[in-house]
Amino acid sequence: MKKKLVSVILAGAMALCLAGCGGNTTTDTENGSSSLGDLVNSAIDDAVNNAVDEANSALNEAADQVSDVVDDVNAGLEEAADAVSEGVMSYEEYAAADIDSEVTIECYVQAHQSWWDNKVSVYAQDEEGGYFLYNLACSEEDAAKLTEGTKIRVTGYKTMWPEVNGEVELAEGATFEFVDGDTFVAEPKDVTELVGTDDLVNYMNQKVSFKDMTVEAVSYKNGEPGDDIYVTLSKDGTNVEFCLEYYLNGSDEDLYNTVGNLEAGQTVDVEGFLYWYEGPDAHITGIGVKN
Amino acid sequence: MRSIWRKLICLVCAGVMSLLLSACHGAGNIKGFSIPEQFDTSKHIEITFWAKNDTNKTQVAIYDSAVAGFEKEYPNVKVNIRYYTDYGKIYNDVITNISTGTTPNVCITYPDHIATYLTGQNQVLELDDIIDDEKYGLGGSDVKFDAPKRDEMVEKYLDECYIGDHLYALPYMRSTEALYVNKTFVEKLGYELPDVLTWDFVWEVSEAAMEKNEDGTFKINGQNVLIPFIYKSTDNMMIQMLKQKGYDFTTDAGDVLLFNDNTKGLLYEISKHAGTRAFSTFKISSYPGNFINAGQCIFGIDSTAGSTWMGPDAPLSDIHKDDVAKDIEVVVRQIPQFDTENPIMISQGPSVCIFNKDDPQEVLASWLFTQYLLTNDVQIPYAQTEGYVPVTLKAQNSAEYQDYLSRGGEDNDLYYSIKLDATNLLLDNIDNTFITPVFNGSASVRDAAGQLIENVTNSMRRKQTVDDEYMKKLYGDIISLYRIDQLGASVSGGGKAADLGPLPLGSRLLIIILGAIWLLIIAYLCYIKIREGIKRNQHN
């Protein structure tokens, strides 16, 4: 293909050169011709015409070949896209996959923690379920593009930490690519009724809400503001653990101060991602204090 | 003409000097510290102290009490504490604050980290002079509280705070790693628990424990979960295994000796047991203590400073009380050894460094506060919060501390037996402990050592093939991930120095400029000689 293209270009260049030369000769002929001049002009005309014909022929051939290649590429792309889609798991397949097995999913970013050292932890979801992508391999530039609703395809290993009753997630080092097309922003699902039941775990990693919860305890991770805030809320006597992750929402001063200033006995509505650490341990993204 | 040559050479030399100086310089530019003649007690001084606690409220209370005690002695000094639960976060924050000139005054840290802080000129205070200062040195005449004198420090621990020839920190607390053993299960499997365990023993018992019932539960505990051997800190695991085998993983000069066949041999052994799931790590499974206390682990290796979380009666617990296996006995042993006659274990634990400031009075206040952290009022109660050992002989030999050591098992709180056993383990083995060389980047090499084990363990769990080809790729990946090849020292790969790639552009420019200077000097000398020769000829 390359050779042919070069031949075409050379032929074209030759034709142009010859045409250029021919032009000058013609002018000379008009100014005072001789029989030798006519012969030369005739030879030049023949050469030019032949070269142009060859060039046209080669161009047509090249165009046909380019068209074939484009068709092949398109077919290949379609095939590749089909292959990729075939490898992508539905949420149901992902949920059924063994721990430590390799998985590929497509999901929509809902939020992410602070980027650091080419890693970022992402809360993601599709219409079926939630995913936590722990320390996803990610450049700072790409992290900036992980906005709410963005669709990504992620490949990595499914894991659970702690190994018993822990958070199901994609292990550190999973890779991803952006997927053009639709976006999706999940609405929080009200799971208040599920507090204390075995069904709550089915909403792991999803955006959820709890209504009319009672504040039991609030403490800063380091004993003072500047890091995570641990919050225990209860519903009908059953405690649920919550955490304001500093690397997720620490920069939201209003939220941070509201959570930090909660007092035992207050009633709140709370939203967050249902992280799991030996039980529910939701990461707070919003709170409304009722009294 | 001669003056032009001179000027040219001077200019080039000045340029090179400025390049050299700027290359050596960190972001900060603080002048060196001179000990003031007198501490000015009339001047209000505020200092900041970045402290680390083990998510332990008692430790926080002790720090608060230390500040109150110090401020009582020096009312003109206000100490502001910022608490951390993670050494890594302190390290990151210090690095960030060096570049902005807003470092704390006093900081709990590790020597590995100080080595990096030292890349900023005069950032970390050299303590060589002040430690022996008659008035303000350790236990000096003008120190207002009962501080230890230099000969009342544990010399080995003080030595650990030297980087090169200079003292850059004081030790604060010391610990080592201990093997916490579910003795009940070991004996149930038909083994007698020795006083000092070998690695082979631990592997053998761990594999024996993997036998299952027909219903899929493990025979030893009747549960669905069993991880016989969990290591908390895999960097320590690799470093100690290599040391016990007689191999260093780095040299004092910063040469990295990790990526070779010695390490590979250990990784193959570990991979066998990761493949059967008899072995796992904290990063993969979680805290060894949680699994031990739930009867789901037989051997857990963790710091002696984590001993209050170990055992079914532990004062601290991270699992629900209903999940605690009450019918097991947990005991403390040294970490496994290759040579039981010559036990070797790591020395670890926090130290304290002081950051230099422009105001010498502020620096002196920081030094005095650091000394206060070595008083018995701080050392003894803080050591009692965990399996820590005080770093002063003054505290270790005090009647109060000796009484504490003698009362192990009296309760499950202050005198918790496992905590005191772990403490005594270190006190009995101070001479068997070692530290690793410290240099700029040594923290990365340490991380890399642990990551090798983590990767191999993960790969075996993921049914990947771990062979020589895998190891070759693993070494390359880890060297790249931790930028080991950019540390400026050599990296050993199977005993042969690795190709470190081309020199950075700055270095190449420097070499070219130096070469050019030499050429100019030689040319200049030739010019002088020729000129003198011509003059002589003209004269003759």
Boltz contact constraints between the chains, C-beta under 6 A:
constraints:
  - contact:
      token1: [A, 100]
      token2: [B, 461]
      max_distance: 6.0
  - contact:
      token1: [A, 100]
      token2: [B, 462]
      max_distance: 6.0
  - contact:
      token1: [A, 157]
      token2: [B, 462]
      max_distance: 6.0
  - contact:
      token1: [A, 162]
      token2: [B, 286]
      max_distance: 6.0
  - contact:
      token1: [A, 163]
      token2: [B, 285]
      max_distance: 6.0
  - contact:
      token1: [A, 164]
      token2: [B, 225]
      max_distance: 6.0
  - contact:
      token1: [A, 222]
      token2: [B, 83]
      max_distance: 6.0
  - contact:
      token1: [A, 222]
      token2: [B, 85]
      max_distance: 6.0
  - contact:
      token1: [A, 223]
      token2: [B, 60]
      max_distance: 6.0
  - contact:
      token1: [A, 223]
      token2: [B, 83]
      max_distance: 6.0
